[in-house]
Amino acid sequence: VSWNDTQEFVHKLKSMNGGKYEFRLPTESEWEYACRSGGKSEKYSGESDAERVAWVDRNSSLSPHSVGTKSPNGLGLYDMSGNVWEWIQDVYDKSAYDKHSRYNRVPISEGASRVLRGGSWRYGYSLSRCSFRGSYESDYHNDDLGFRLVRKR
C-alpha cells in the first residue's frame, strides 16, 4: 500500500460512515507516543527485548505475520515494532526533531516523501526501534508497507 492509497482509503471510510467519525494517519508525534506505551523510555514497542515484540528478518521467515502474534506494548497495541512499516501523515524532514519541541512536534504537510515508522519483517532489529524514522515517496508501495489509523472522537 502506498501513502496515497491510505489517503484514498481514509476518504472512502469517511464516506461510508456519513462523516460521523474522522479517520487519519497518526502524526509522528502521536505514533511515537503510542509506540512507547504512552511516552515511556522504551527501545522497542513495549520492551527492551525486540524478540518478544517484533517480527524482523531474523525471526519472520522473511514474510509478514498475523497481527497480535507477538506481545503488545503497555497500551495494548500490537506490531508497532516490526512486521510492516507504517505510513505516517507527516512529510519527511530529516531534521524535524531539531525544529520542534520534544512533546509538541508539528507535522509538515507539503513535500513528496512521507514518514515511515516501525520497521518490518524484511529488516533487522535496529530499524524496528521506536525512534527509527524512514521515508519513501508517497506513491511508493511494497509488500512490507502498511498503516494504522487514528479515529477522532
VENVENPE-V76638 format. One record per residue. RES is the residue in one small letter. PHI is phi as a letter, one per 30 degrees, with the letter a starting at -180 (999 if undefined). Layout:
<<RES PHI> <RES PHI>>
This chain:
<<v 999> <s c> <w d> <n e> <d d> <t d> <q d> <e d> <f d> <v d> <h d> <k d> <l d> <k d> <s d> <m d> <n c> <g i> <g i> <k d> <y c> <e c> <f c> <r a> <l d> <p d> <t d> <e e> <s d> <e d> <w d> <e d> <y e> <a d> <c e> <r d> <s h> <g j> <g j> <k d> <s d> <e c> <k d> <y c> <s d> <g j> <e a> <s c> <d c> <a d> <e e> <r d> <v b> <a b> <w c> <v b> <d e> <r d> <n b> <s c> <s h> <l h> <s a> <p d> <h b> <s e> <v d> <g i> <t c> <k c> <s d> <p d> <n d> <g d> <l c> <g i> <l c> <y c> <d h> <m d> <s c> <g i> <n i> <v b> <w d> <e c> <w d> <i c> <q d> <d d> <v d> <y d> <d b> <k d> <s c> <a e> <y d> <d d> <k c> <h b> <s d> <r e> <y c> <n b> <r d> <v c> <p d> <i c> <s c> <e c> <g k> <a c> <s c> <r c> <v d> <l b> <r b> <g j> <g i> <s a> <w d> <r d> <y b> <g d> <y e> <s d> <l d> <s c> <r d> <c e> <s d> <f d> <r b> <g b> <s a> <y b> <e d> <s d> <d c> <y d> <h b> <n a> <d d> <d c> <l c> <g b> <f a> <r b> <l c> <v c> <r c> <k d> <r d>>
